[in-house]
Amino acid sequence: MNALLSRYTDLINTLNKHADLAVPTLARLVFAAVLLVYYWNSAGTKIDGSIFSPSSGAFAQIFPAAAEAVLYDVTQLNIFQRLVIFGGTVAEYVLPFLILIGLFTRLAALGTIGFIWVQTLVDVTGHGVKLGGLFDNSIALIDQRVMWSFLLLVLVFKGAGALSLDALAARVAPRATA
């Protein structure tokens, strides 16, 4: 029995030693597989020819009641709505890209978490999507968004991992002296 426990302890210690290298890199890989294209496709629906030209789809996605009130006429967008759509579109392109390449990963992951919860707020209040509840034996919106957030929290707490531009920058940047 002692031999079995010793082997188990050795295995756990080996896994723990390599976890700091593997977990952040795997989290970025899972993000790329699951959410990267989702966000880039979403950003693509928000532009009409250029990033400075919001589409009626963006108007309807982000400000559903206001868009419906003016029959989805993007010329009726006010400056605040234009800035929110522009900022959201840029965020959907830039934040996932930064996570993908592992540059400013902690900040990009934190920004993406914020984006997820603003997106969730719009889905619930603007589009009438049911939030659902945790621990209720259903797969609801809240379950999905909590899973996405947890994945990104791994990157916030652990960083991008060894295979990233953050790691490269840390190796080549001069060390600050105390």
Contacts in CASP RR format, 6 or more apart in sequence:
PFRMAT RR
TARGET T0000
AUTHOR 0000-0000-0000
METHOD contacts of the structure
MODEL  1
MNALLSRYTDLINTLNKHADLAVPTLARLVFAAVLLVYYWNSAGTKIDGS
IFSPSSGAFAQIFPAAAEAVLYDVTQLNIFQRLVIFGGTVAEYVLPFLIL
IGLFTRLAALGTIGFIWVQTLVDVTGHGVKLGGLFDNSIALIDQRVMWSF
LLLVLVFKGAGALSLDALAARVAPRATA
20 158 0 8 1.000
20 161 0 8 1.000
21 161 0 8 1.000
21 162 0 8 1.000
23 154 0 8 1.000
23 158 0 8 1.000
24 105 0 8 1.000
24 154 0 8 1.000
24 155 0 8 1.000
24 158 0 8 1.000
24 159 0 8 1.000
24 160 0 8 1.000
24 161 0 8 1.000
24 162 0 8 1.000
24 164 0 8 1.000
25 160 0 8 1.000
25 161 0 8 1.000
25 162 0 8 1.000
25 163 0 8 1.000
25 164 0 8 1.000
27 151 0 8 1.000
27 154 0 8 1.000
27 155 0 8 1.000
27 158 0 8 1.000
28 99 0 8 1.000
28 100 0 8 1.000
28 102 0 8 1.000
28 105 0 8 1.000
28 155 0 8 1.000
28 160 0 8 1.000
28 161 0 8 1.000
28 164 0 8 1.000
30 151 0 8 1.000
31 96 0 8 1.000
31 99 0 8 1.000
31 100 0 8 1.000
31 151 0 8 1.000
31 152 0 8 1.000
31 155 0 8 1.000
32 99 0 8 1.000
32 100 0 8 1.000
34 151 0 8 1.000
35 96 0 8 1.000
35 148 0 8 1.000
35 151 0 8 1.000
36 96 0 8 1.000
36 99 0 8 1.000
36 100 0 8 1.000
39 92 0 8 1.000
39 93 0 8 1.000
39 95 0 8 1.000
39 96 0 8 1.000
40 92 0 8 1.000
40 93 0 8 1.000
40 96 0 8 1.000
42 92 0 8 1.000
43 88 0 8 1.000
43 89 0 8 1.000
43 92 0 8 1.000
43 93 0 8 1.000
44 89 0 8 1.000
44 92 0 8 1.000
45 55 0 8 1.000
45 57 0 8 1.000
45 58 0 8 1.000
45 61 0 8 1.000
46 54 0 8 1.000
46 55 0 8 1.000
46 57 0 8 1.000
46 58 0 8 1.000
46 61 0 8 1.000
46 62 0 8 1.000
46 85 0 8 1.000
46 88 0 8 1.000
46 89 0 8 1.000
46 92 0 8 1.000
47 53 0 8 1.000
47 54 0 8 1.000
47 55 0 8 1.000
47 58 0 8 1.000
47 89 0 8 1.000
48 54 0 8 1.000
48 55 0 8 1.000
48 56 0 8 1.000
48 74 0 8 1.000
51 86 0 8 1.000
51 89 0 8 1.000
51 90 0 8 1.000
52 86 0 8 1.000
54 74 0 8 1.000
54 77 0 8 1.000
54 82 0 8 1.000
54 85 0 8 1.000
54 86 0 8 1.000
54 89 0 8 1.000
55 74 0 8 1.000
56 67 0 8 1.000
56 72 0 8 1.000
56 73 0 8 1.000
56 74 0 8 1.000
57 67 0 8 1.000
57 72 0 8 1.000
58 74 0 8 1.000
58 85 0 8 1.000
58 89 0 8 1.000
59 66 0 8 1.000
59 67 0 8 1.000
59 72 0 8 1.000
59 74 0 8 1.000
59 77 0 8 1.000
59 81 0 8 1.000
59 85 0 8 1.000
60 67 0 8 1.000
60 68 0 8 1.000
60 72 0 8 1.000
61 122 0 8 1.000
62 81 0 8 1.000
62 84 0 8 1.000
62 85 0 8 1.000
62 88 0 8 1.000
62 122 0 8 1.000
63 81 0 8 1.000
63 84 0 8 1.000
64 122 0 8 1.000
64 126 0 8 1.000
64 127 0 8 1.000
65 126 0 8 1.000
66 81 0 8 1.000
70 76 0 8 1.000
77 85 0 8 1.000
88 115 0 8 1.000
91 111 0 8 1.000
91 112 0 8 1.000
91 115 0 8 1.000
92 115 0 8 1.000
94 108 0 8 1.000
95 108 0 8 1.000
95 111 0 8 1.000
95 112 0 8 1.000
95 115 0 8 1.000
96 108 0 8 1.000
96 112 0 8 1.000
98 104 0 8 1.000
98 105 0 8 1.000
98 107 0 8 1.000
98 108 0 8 1.000
99 105 0 8 1.000
99 108 0 8 1.000
99 109 0 8 1.000
99 112 0 8 1.000
99 152 0 8 1.000
99 155 0 8 1.000
99 160 0 8 1.000
101 164 0 8 1.000
101 165 0 8 1.000
102 108 0 8 1.000
102 160 0 8 1.000
102 161 0 8 1.000
102 164 0 8 1.000
102 165 0 8 1.000
102 166 0 8 1.000
103 160 0 8 1.000
103 164 0 8 1.000
103 165 0 8 1.000
103 166 0 8 1.000
103 169 0 8 1.000
104 166 0 8 1.000
105 155 0 8 1.000
105 159 0 8 1.000
105 160 0 8 1.000
105 161 0 8 1.000
105 164 0 8 1.000
105 166 0 8 1.000
106 155 0 8 1.000
106 156 0 8 1.000
106 159 0 8 1.000
106 160 0 8 1.000
108 155 0 8 1.000
109 152 0 8 1.000
109 153 0 8 1.000
109 155 0 8 1.000
109 156 0 8 1.000
109 159 0 8 1.000
110 152 0 8 1.000
110 156 0 8 1.000
112 152 0 8 1.000
113 149 0 8 1.000
113 152 0 8 1.000
113 153 0 8 1.000
113 156 0 8 1.000
116 145 0 8 1.000
116 148 0 8 1.000
116 149 0 8 1.000
116 152 0 8 1.000
117 145 0 8 1.000
117 149 0 8 1.000
120 131 0 8 1.000
120 141 0 8 1.000
120 142 0 8 1.000
120 145 0 8 1.000
123 129 0 8 1.000
123 141 0 8 1.000
124 130 0 8 1.000
124 131 0 8 1.000
124 141 0 8 1.000
129 141 0 8 1.000
130 140 0 8 1.000
130 141 0 8 1.000
131 140 0 8 1.000
131 141 0 8 1.000
131 142 0 8 1.000
132 138 0 8 1.000
132 140 0 8 1.000
132 141 0 8 1.000
132 142 0 8 1.000
132 143 0 8 1.000
133 140 0 8 1.000
133 142 0 8 1.000
133 143 0 8 1.000
134 142 0 8 1.000
134 143 0 8 1.000
134 146 0 8 1.000
159 166 0 8 1.000
160 166 0 8 1.000
160 167 0 8 1.000
161 167 0 8 1.000
END
